[in-house]
Amino acid sequence: MKGFHEFRAQMRARLDDEIGTIHRDASRRVALVYPSPYHVAMSSLGFQAIYRLMNGVEGWAAERAFLPDDVEAHRRAQLPLVTYEGERHVSGCDLIAFSVAYELELTGLFDCLSLAGLPLFAAERTAKQPLVVCGGPLTFSNPLPLGPFADVVAMGEAEELATSLLEAVDAEPDRQRLLALLATMPGFWVPSIHGESLPPVAKADDSLLPARSQIVTPNTELRSMFLIEPERGCSRGCTYCVMRRSTNGGMRKVSPDVVLDAIPAHVERVGLVGAAVTDHPKIAEIVRRLVDGGRHIGISSLRADRLTDELVGLLARGGYRTLTTASDGASERLRVTIERKTKEKHLVRAAELARAHGMKGLKLYEMVGLPTETDEDIDELVRFSTELSKVIPLALGVAPFVAKRNTPLDGAGYAGIREVEDKLERLRKGLRGKVDVRPTSARWAWVEYVLAQGGIEAGRRALIAHQAGGTFAAWKKAFAEDGSKRSQLRVVQ
C-alpha cells in the first residue's frame, strides 16, 4: 500500500536523523506512546527519560510510537499504529504506556487506541490485549478523565513506578490479579478498583536525578537540543501552579558537576528544563561552564526576579536573541493575590538587561481571567506593557486562567468565554501598534477547564465530543448534557 510505504519512509528518515536511539532485543516489549505528533513528543524530557529507563529493565525493550502527523490520512489509508524501532503493531506489544502531558491530549489518546485497533474503553478490552497504562505530567493535577480508558495510571514521578510496573507484569500473568496487585502498590491508580479515589503522586528518589534526553534529533520543537533537569519541583507558592512547593517537597537540586557530566560530548545545544531552573543557586555556574564550552543554551523557566547581569550576559553568549519570562498576573495586586513574587521592577530590569546584552526583544507570558480580576487590572497591564515596549520590543503571550486540581485555586470558576474575549480585546486595543499580543483561544481554554475540573465522567464526555467531530460546538454540547455532580460545570457563553 502506497500510504504505508510513505509513512515508513518518513519514520525511517526520522530514525536516521536521531542520535541515541535504542534498539534492544528482549522477550517482552512495551510500546511507549505519546498522544501528540513526533516533533512535539521528542521535545518531552519525561518521555525520553522513561524510554531510557524501561529499556534498562531486564527482559524488556521499549519502542516508541506517536500520534500521526495527519490522523485522518492515516485512518483513510487503513494504516496501523506501529512502533518506530521495530515497526511492530502497537497492539502486539505486551504493554502500552502513554505519556499524557495535559488535558487536551486526551483526544490523541483516543486516536492512538483506535489506530492500534483496540477498544477505547478499558472495560471492553480482553485479557489477550495489552494492558494500557497512562502516566505523565497530567497526573500531578487531574488524571480522572483518563479513568474510562486506562487500565492503570502511574501517578506523579515515574522513574521508580516504571520499574515496579514492569516487574509486576512479569510476576503476575493474570490480568485481574495483576490489577489487584497494582492497586495495593503506592503510586498506582486502578480506576476499576479505586473509582475516583486517587493515591498520592509518587516521588522518585533523588539518586535517580537528573532526568536527561536519550535521543537528540533535529526534527523537534527544540531542534537538536539535549534536555537535562538541573532541578526538580519548585519552592515557590504560586497558588495556580501544580508544581508549587507542596508538590513532592519543593525544589530538589542537582549539583553542577553531576549535570555537566551527564551531557554527551557531541551535544552542541543544551536545554535546562524544570519548573524553576533559575532558582537553582548554582545556575550561573552551570550556564557559564556550558557557554565557555561553546554550547548554545536554553532555559525553560526564567524567573524575572532571578535575572542578573551575569546570567543574561551568559544567555546572550549562549545564543539567546529573545528573553522570555512571565509575570502571570495583569497587575501588581493580582500577583500578590496569587503569591507570584514578580514585581514591575523585576520586569523592567529584565528588559533593560536584555537590551544591554544585544537581544532583539522580550516575551512576557500573562494570564487573564483570574479570580477578582477587573478592567482596571487589564488597564494596568496596558500601561506597564507600553512602558516596557519603550525599553525593548515586547510580545505578550496571553492565556486564559484555568483552575487546576491540587492547587489552592482548585474549584475556581472559569471567567467565561465572552468575558475573556472582551479582556483580550481590551488588551489588544490598548496595545495596538505598540506591543505584539499573542492570545490563546478562550473557547479551548474552557474545554481545558472542564477537563481539568472534571471527574471520570468528563473523560466519557470528551470521547462523545471527539466522536462528534471535535469542534467547540461538539464539546459544548457534550458537557451541557453531562449530569454528573463533579462534572456539571457551567457552560459559559
C-alpha positions as CSV (number, residue, x, y, z in Angstrom):
1,M,0.0,0.0,0.0
2,K,1.4,3.4,-1.1
3,G,0.4,5.1,2.1
4,F,2.3,2.6,4.3
5,H,5.4,3.0,2.2
6,E,5.3,6.8,2.5
7,F,4.8,6.5,6.3
8,R,7.6,4.0,6.7
9,A,9.9,6.2,4.6
10,Q,9.1,9.2,6.9
11,M,9.7,7.1,10.0
12,R,13.0,5.7,8.8
13,A,14.2,9.2,7.8
14,R,13.5,10.4,11.3
15,L,15.3,7.4,12.8
16,D,18.3,8.1,10.5
17,D,18.5,11.7,11.9
18,E,18.4,10.5,15.6
19,I,21.5,10.1,17.8
20,G,20.9,7.8,20.8
21,T,18.1,5.6,19.6
22,I,17.9,2.3,21.5
23,H,17.5,-1.0,19.5
24,R,17.2,-3.8,22.0
25,D,16.3,-7.4,21.8
26,A,14.1,-8.7,24.7
27,S,11.5,-11.3,25.3
28,R,8.8,-8.6,26.2
29,R,8.0,-5.2,24.7
30,V,6.4,-2.1,25.8
31,A,5.0,0.4,23.3
32,L,5.8,3.8,24.8
33,V,3.2,6.1,23.1
34,Y,3.0,9.9,23.0
35,P,-0.5,11.1,22.0
36,S,0.9,14.1,20.1
37,P,3.0,14.1,16.9
38,Y,6.7,13.2,16.8
39,H,8.0,16.7,16.7
40,V,6.2,17.5,20.0
41,A,6.8,14.2,21.7
42,M,10.6,14.2,21.2
43,S,10.8,17.6,23.0
44,S,9.4,15.9,26.1
45,L,12.1,15.2,28.7
46,G,9.9,12.9,30.7
47,F,9.0,10.7,27.7
48,Q,12.7,10.3,26.8
49,A,13.7,9.6,30.4
50,I,11.1,6.8,30.7
51,Y,12.2,5.4,27.3
52,R,15.8,5.0,28.6
53,L,14.7,3.6,31.9
54,M,12.3,1.0,30.5
55,N,15.0,-0.2,28.1
56,G,17.2,-0.8,31.2
57,V,14.8,-3.3,32.8
58,E,15.8,-6.9,32.4
59,G,13.7,-8.8,29.9
60,W,12.0,-5.7,28.5
61,A,12.5,-3.4,25.4
62,A,10.7,-0.1,24.9
63,E,9.8,1.1,21.5
64,R,8.2,4.5,20.7
65,A,5.0,5.3,18.8
66,F,3.4,8.7,18.2
67,L,0.1,10.2,17.1
68,P,0.5,10.5,13.3
69,D,1.0,14.0,11.9
70,D,-2.2,13.6,9.9
71,V,-4.5,11.2,11.8
72,E,-7.3,11.3,9.2
73,A,-4.9,10.4,6.3
74,H,-3.5,7.6,8.4
75,R,-7.0,6.3,9.1
76,R,-8.1,6.6,5.4
77,A,-5.1,4.6,4.3
78,Q,-6.0,2.0,7.0
79,L,-2.6,2.1,8.5
80,P,-2.0,0.6,11.9
81,L,-0.2,2.4,14.7
82,V,3.3,1.0,14.7
83,T,6.5,1.5,16.7
84,Y,9.5,3.3,15.3
85,E,12.3,1.0,16.4
86,G,10.8,-2.3,15.3
87,E,7.9,-1.3,13.0
88,R,5.7,-3.5,15.3
89,H,2.0,-3.1,15.7
90,V,1.4,-1.4,19.0
91,S,-1.4,-3.8,19.7
92,G,1.0,-6.7,19.5
93,C,3.2,-5.4,22.4
94,D,2.9,-6.8,25.9
95,L,2.1,-3.4,27.4
96,I,1.1,0.1,26.1
97,A,2.3,3.0,28.1
98,F,1.0,6.5,27.3
99,S,2.7,9.7,28.4
100,V,0.0,12.4,28.7
101,A,1.2,16.0,29.3
102,Y,-2.1,18.0,29.5
103,E,-5.8,17.7,29.2
104,L,-6.3,18.3,25.5
105,E,-4.0,15.3,24.7
106,L,-6.9,13.1,25.7
107,T,-8.2,13.2,22.1
108,G,-4.8,12.0,20.9
109,L,-5.1,9.0,23.3
110,F,-8.5,8.2,21.6
111,D,-6.9,8.3,18.2
112,C,-3.9,6.2,19.1
113,L,-6.0,3.5,20.7
114,S,-8.3,3.5,17.7
115,L,-5.5,3.3,15.2
116,A,-4.0,0.4,17.2
117,G,-7.2,-1.4,16.7
118,L,-8.1,-1.6,20.4
119,P,-11.3,-0.8,22.2
120,L,-11.2,2.7,23.7
121,F,-12.8,1.7,27.0
122,A,-10.7,-0.4,29.4
123,A,-13.8,-2.4,30.3
124,E,-14.2,-3.6,26.7
125,R,-10.6,-4.9,26.3
126,T,-9.9,-8.6,26.8
127,A,-7.1,-10.2,28.8
128,K,-5.5,-11.2,25.5
129,Q,-5.0,-7.5,24.6
130,P,-2.1,-5.4,26.1
131,L,-2.5,-3.6,29.3
132,V,-3.0,0.1,28.8
133,V,-1.1,2.3,31.3
134,C,-1.1,6.2,31.4
135,G,1.3,8.5,33.2
136,G,2.9,11.9,32.6
137,P,2.5,15.5,33.8
138,L,-1.3,15.4,33.8
139,T,-1.2,13.0,36.8
140,F,0.0,15.8,39.0
141,S,-3.2,17.7,38.6
142,N,-6.3,15.6,37.4
143,P,-6.0,12.2,35.7
144,L,-9.6,11.3,36.4
145,P,-10.8,11.8,32.8
146,L,-8.3,9.1,31.9
147,G,-10.2,6.6,34.1
148,P,-12.6,5.1,31.5
149,F,-9.7,4.3,29.1
150,A,-6.7,3.4,31.2
151,D,-6.3,0.0,33.0
152,V,-3.7,1.7,35.3
153,V,-2.5,5.2,35.9
154,A,1.0,5.8,37.2
155,M,0.7,8.9,39.4
156,G,3.5,11.5,39.6
157,E,7.2,10.9,39.1
158,A,7.6,7.6,37.2
159,E,11.2,6.7,37.5
160,E,10.6,4.0,40.1
161,L,7.0,3.3,39.2
162,A,8.0,2.3,35.7
163,T,10.4,-0.4,37.0
164,S,7.8,-1.6,39.6
165,L,5.2,-1.8,36.8
166,L,7.3,-4.0,34.5
167,E,8.3,-6.2,37.4
168,A,4.7,-6.6,38.5
169,V,3.6,-7.5,34.9
170,D,6.4,-10.2,34.9
171,A,5.3,-11.5,38.3
172,E,1.6,-11.8,37.6
173,P,0.3,-13.0,34.2
174,D,-3.4,-13.0,35.2
175,R,-4.9,-9.6,34.2
176,Q,-7.3,-9.3,37.2
177,R,-4.8,-10.4,39.8
178,L,-2.3,-8.0,38.3
179,L,-4.7,-5.1,38.6
180,A,-5.4,-6.1,42.2
181,L,-1.7,-6.2,42.9
182,L,-1.0,-2.8,41.4
183,A,-4.0,-1.3,43.3
184,T,-2.1,-2.1,46.5
185,M,1.2,-0.6,45.4
186,P,1.9,3.1,46.1
187,G,1.6,5.5,43.2
188,F,-0.8,3.4,41.1
189,W,-4.4,4.3,40.4
190,V,-6.5,1.4,39.1
191,P,-9.8,3.1,38.1
192,S,-11.8,-0.2,38.0
193,I,-10.9,-0.8,41.7
194,H,-10.3,2.7,43.2
195,G,-13.1,4.6,41.4
196,E,-12.4,8.3,41.8
197,S,-10.2,7.8,44.9
198,L,-6.7,8.9,43.8
199,P,-3.5,7.8,45.6
200,P,-0.8,10.5,46.3
201,V,1.6,11.3,43.5
202,A,4.9,9.3,43.7
203,K,8.2,10.9,44.4
204,A,11.3,9.4,42.8
205,D,14.5,9.0,44.8
206,D,16.9,11.9,44.4
207,S,19.6,9.5,43.3
208,L,17.7,8.9,40.1
209,L,18.0,12.6,39.1
210,P,18.7,14.3,36.8
211,A,16.3,13.3,34.0
212,R,18.0,13.8,30.7
213,S,17.5,13.1,27.0
214,Q,18.3,9.8,25.4
215,I,17.8,10.9,21.8
216,V,18.9,14.1,20.1
217,T,17.1,14.9,16.8
218,P,16.7,17.9,14.5
219,N,13.0,17.0,13.9
220,T,11.6,18.5,17.1
221,E,10.2,21.7,18.5
222,L,13.6,22.1,20.3
223,R,15.8,21.4,17.3
224,S,18.8,19.1,18.1
225,M,18.7,20.1,21.8
226,F,19.8,17.8,24.6
227,L,17.5,18.3,27.6
228,I,18.5,17.9,31.2
229,E,17.0,18.7,34.5
230,P,19.3,20.6,36.9
231,E,16.4,20.8,39.5
232,R,13.0,19.2,40.0
233,G,10.0,20.9,41.5
234,C,9.6,24.4,42.9
235,S,10.0,26.0,46.3
236,R,7.6,28.9,45.4
237,G,3.9,29.0,46.4
238,C,2.1,30.4,43.3
239,T,-1.5,29.5,44.1
240,Y,-2.4,28.5,40.5
241,C,0.5,26.1,39.8
242,V,0.5,22.3,40.3
243,M,4.3,22.3,40.8
244,R,4.2,24.7,43.8
245,R,6.2,23.9,46.9
246,S,3.6,21.5,48.2
247,T,4.3,19.0,45.4
248,N,6.9,16.4,46.3
249,G,8.7,18.6,48.8
250,G,9.6,21.7,46.9
251,M,12.7,22.1,44.7
252,R,15.4,19.3,44.6
253,K,18.7,20.5,43.2
254,V,21.3,18.6,41.3
255,S,25.0,19.6,41.6
256,P,26.7,21.4,38.6
257,D,29.2,18.6,38.2
258,V,26.5,15.9,38.0
259,V,24.6,17.9,35.4
260,L,27.6,18.6,33.2
261,D,29.0,15.1,33.4
262,A,25.7,13.8,32.1
263,I,25.8,15.8,28.9
264,P,27.4,13.9,26.0
265,A,30.5,15.5,24.4
266,H,28.8,15.6,20.9
267,V,26.0,17.8,22.1
268,E,26.0,21.4,20.8
269,R,22.7,22.7,22.2
270,V,21.6,22.1,25.8
271,G,18.2,22.9,27.3
272,L,18.0,23.2,31.1
273,V,14.5,22.0,32.0
274,G,12.5,22.4,35.2
275,A,9.8,24.3,37.0
276,A,12.2,26.8,38.5
277,V,15.6,26.4,36.8
278,T,16.8,30.0,37.6
279,D,16.1,29.4,41.3
280,H,19.0,26.9,41.3
281,P,21.7,28.6,43.5
282,K,24.4,27.4,41.0
283,I,22.6,28.2,37.8
284,A,25.1,30.9,36.7
285,E,27.9,28.4,37.2
286,I,26.1,25.7,35.2
287,V,25.4,28.1,32.3
288,R,28.9,29.6,32.4
289,R,30.5,26.3,32.0
290,L,28.2,25.3,29.2
291,V,28.8,28.5,27.3
292,D,32.5,28.5,27.9
293,G,32.5,25.1,26.3
294,G,30.9,26.5,23.2
295,R,27.4,25.2,23.7
296,H,24.2,27.0,22.9
297,I,21.8,27.2,25.8
298,G,18.1,27.3,26.5
299,I,16.3,27.5,29.8
300,S,12.6,26.5,30.3
301,S,11.7,28.9,33.1
302,L,13.4,32.2,33.5
303,R,12.2,34.0,36.6
304,A,12.5,37.8,36.3
305,D,13.4,38.3,39.9
306,R,16.4,35.9,39.5
307,L,17.9,37.5,36.4
308,T,21.3,39.2,36.9
309,D,23.6,41.0,34.5
310,E,25.9,38.0,34.6
311,L,23.2,35.4,33.8
312,V,21.6,37.5,31.0
313,G,25.1,38.1,29.5
314,L,25.8,34.4,29.5
315,L,22.4,33.7,27.9
316,A,23.3,36.2,25.1
317,R,26.6,34.4,24.6
318,G,24.8,31.1,24.5
319,G,22.5,32.2,21.6
320,Y,19.6,33.9,23.2
321,R,18.0,36.6,21.0
322,T,14.7,37.0,22.8
323,L,14.5,36.9,26.6
324,T,11.3,35.1,27.8
325,T,9.9,35.3,31.2
326,A,6.4,35.6,32.9
327,S,4.5,37.7,35.4
328,D,1.2,35.8,35.1
329,G,-0.9,38.4,36.8
330,A,-2.0,41.5,34.9
331,S,-1.4,43.8,37.8
332,E,0.7,44.1,40.9
333,R,-2.4,43.5,43.1
334,L,-3.2,40.2,41.3
335,R,0.4,39.0,41.5
336,V,0.3,39.5,45.3
337,T,-3.1,37.7,45.5
338,I,-1.7,34.6,43.6
339,E,1.6,34.7,45.5
340,R,3.6,35.4,42.4
341,K,6.6,37.3,43.5
342,T,7.4,39.1,40.2
343,K,7.1,42.8,40.5
344,E,7.3,45.6,37.9
345,K,10.8,46.5,38.9
346,H,11.9,42.9,38.1
347,L,10.4,43.1,34.6
348,V,11.8,46.5,33.9
349,R,15.2,45.2,34.9
350,A,14.8,42.1,32.7
351,A,14.0,44.4,29.7
352,E,17.0,46.6,30.4
353,L,19.4,43.7,30.7
354,A,18.1,42.1,27.5
355,R,18.7,45.4,25.7
356,A,22.1,45.9,27.3
357,H,23.2,42.5,26.0
358,G,22.0,43.0,22.5
359,M,18.9,40.9,22.5
360,K,16.2,41.8,20.0
361,G,13.1,41.5,22.2
362,L,11.4,40.5,25.4
363,K,8.5,38.0,25.5
364,L,6.3,38.0,28.6
365,Y,3.7,35.4,29.5
366,E,0.5,36.6,31.1
367,M,-2.8,35.2,32.3
368,V,-6.2,36.9,32.1
369,G,-9.4,35.9,33.8
370,L,-8.0,35.3,37.3
371,P,-10.4,35.5,40.2
372,T,-11.2,39.1,41.3
373,E,-9.6,40.5,38.0
374,T,-11.2,43.8,36.8
375,D,-10.8,46.1,33.8
376,E,-8.5,48.2,36.0
377,D,-6.1,45.3,36.2
378,I,-6.1,44.9,32.4
379,D,-5.6,48.6,32.1
380,E,-2.6,48.4,34.4
381,L,-1.1,45.7,32.1
382,V,-1.7,48.0,29.1
383,R,0.1,50.9,30.9
384,F,3.0,48.8,32.0
385,S,3.5,46.9,28.7
386,T,3.6,50.3,26.9
387,E,6.4,51.4,29.2
388,L,8.3,48.1,28.7
389,S,8.0,48.4,24.9
390,K,9.9,51.7,25.1
391,V,12.9,49.8,26.5
392,I,12.8,46.8,24.1
393,P,10.3,45.4,21.6
394,L,7.8,43.4,23.6
395,A,5.5,40.4,22.8
396,L,2.8,39.2,25.2
397,G,1.8,35.6,25.2
398,V,-1.6,35.7,26.9
399,A,-3.5,32.6,28.2
400,P,-6.9,32.5,30.0
401,F,-6.6,31.3,33.5
402,V,-7.7,27.6,34.0
403,A,-8.0,26.4,37.6
404,K,-6.2,23.1,38.2
405,R,-6.8,20.5,40.9
406,N,-4.3,20.1,43.7
407,T,-3.7,23.8,43.8
408,P,-5.2,26.5,46.2
409,L,-7.3,27.8,43.3
410,D,-8.8,24.4,42.6
411,G,-12.5,24.8,42.0
412,A,-12.3,28.5,41.0
413,G,-14.7,29.1,38.1
414,Y,-13.8,29.9,34.5
415,A,-14.2,33.6,33.9
416,G,-16.4,33.0,30.8
417,I,-15.6,32.9,27.1
418,R,-17.2,36.2,26.3
419,E,-15.6,37.9,29.3
420,V,-12.2,36.6,28.5
421,E,-12.6,37.6,24.8
422,D,-13.6,41.1,26.0
423,K,-10.5,41.3,28.2
424,L,-8.3,40.2,25.3
425,E,-9.9,42.8,23.0
426,R,-9.3,45.5,25.6
427,L,-5.7,44.5,25.8
428,R,-5.2,44.4,22.0
429,K,-6.9,47.7,21.6
430,G,-4.8,49.4,24.3
431,L,-1.5,48.0,22.9
432,R,-2.2,48.2,19.2
433,G,0.8,49.4,17.3
434,K,3.0,49.1,20.4
435,V,3.1,45.5,21.6
436,D,2.6,42.2,19.8
437,V,-0.2,40.5,21.7
438,R,-0.5,36.7,21.1
439,P,-3.5,35.2,22.8
440,T,-4.6,31.6,23.1
441,S,-8.2,30.7,22.5
442,A,-10.8,31.5,25.2
443,R,-13.0,28.7,23.9
444,W,-10.4,26.0,24.0
445,A,-9.3,27.2,27.4
446,W,-12.9,26.4,28.6
447,V,-12.5,22.9,27.2
448,E,-9.3,22.5,29.1
449,Y,-11.1,23.9,32.2
450,V,-14.0,21.3,32.1
451,L,-11.4,18.5,31.8
452,A,-9.2,20.0,34.5
453,Q,-12.0,20.2,36.9
454,G,-14.0,17.1,35.8
455,G,-14.2,13.6,37.1
456,I,-14.2,10.2,35.3
457,E,-17.4,11.2,33.5
458,A,-15.6,14.1,31.9
459,G,-13.5,11.5,30.1
460,R,-16.6,9.9,28.6
461,R,-17.9,13.3,27.6
462,A,-14.6,14.1,25.9
463,L,-15.0,10.9,23.8
464,I,-18.5,11.9,22.9
465,A,-17.2,15.4,21.8
466,H,-14.3,13.8,19.8
467,Q,-16.6,11.3,18.0
468,A,-19.0,14.1,17.2
469,G,-16.2,15.9,15.2
470,G,-14.2,17.6,18.0
471,T,-15.5,21.1,17.2
472,F,-16.1,23.5,20.1
473,A,-19.8,23.1,19.5
474,A,-19.4,19.4,20.0
475,W,-17.6,19.9,23.3
476,K,-20.1,22.4,24.5
477,K,-23.0,20.0,23.7
478,A,-21.3,17.0,25.3
479,F,-20.7,18.8,28.6
480,A,-24.1,20.6,28.6
481,E,-25.6,17.1,28.6
482,D,-23.4,15.9,31.5
483,G,-25.4,15.3,34.7
484,S,-22.6,14.1,37.0
485,K,-22.0,16.1,40.1
486,R,-18.4,17.0,39.8
487,S,-18.5,17.5,36.0
488,Q,-21.7,19.5,36.0
489,L,-19.9,22.7,35.1
490,R,-21.5,25.8,33.8
491,V,-21.3,26.0,30.1
492,V,-20.1,29.6,29.6
493,Q,-21.1,31.7,26.6
